[in-house]
Amino acid sequence: MPLFTRKNAEKQLQNEARQVSQESLDDLLRRQQAIEAKVRSSGKLRRFSGDIKLMFAMISDYWNGRYRNVPWKSVAAIAGALLYVLNPLDVIPDLILGIGFVDDAGVVALCLKLVESDLIRYAAWKEQTEQQTAATNPSTAP
């Protein structure tokens, strides 16, 4: 029997997403460095580091009003997944060597699957916006 199933991941993601509010996005963004550090230090989560950076970028642009072409349920799912990663005492405590991040990876993977099209649209928008900014003001190009 697997330690952490898709059904467990769905339940955890739903629970976390349900608790997300507009105000909790600000808290999440303040904790970004801690979450990214945890992802970098975990073999199970490290493979998601690029996706997690994109998730944070979208949440930041949503919070700051630059990007609103995303349903709240996707914003809440992303925020819920990222907050779940930060919780060391989740379904499988992170302190258990070898398996402590299995549930975190499962929740993040499920979230990515659920919001994939929203992240793709956001990435395209972000790239287009950066290209337009670079074209109109070359001194601020990334």
Salt bridges, closest charged atoms under 4 A:
GLU10 OE2 - ARG6 NE 2.93
ASP26 OD2 - ARG30 NH2 3.35
ASP27 OD1 - ARG30 NH1 3.78
ASP27 OD2 - ARG31 NH1 3.49
ASP61 OD1 - ARG66 NE 2.70
ASP61 OD2 - LYS126 NZ 3.83
ASP94 OD2 - LYS38 NZ 2.23
ASP104 OD2 - LYS38 NZ 3.75
ASP118 OD1 - ARG121 NH2 2.38
GLU130 OE2 - LYS126 NZ 3.63
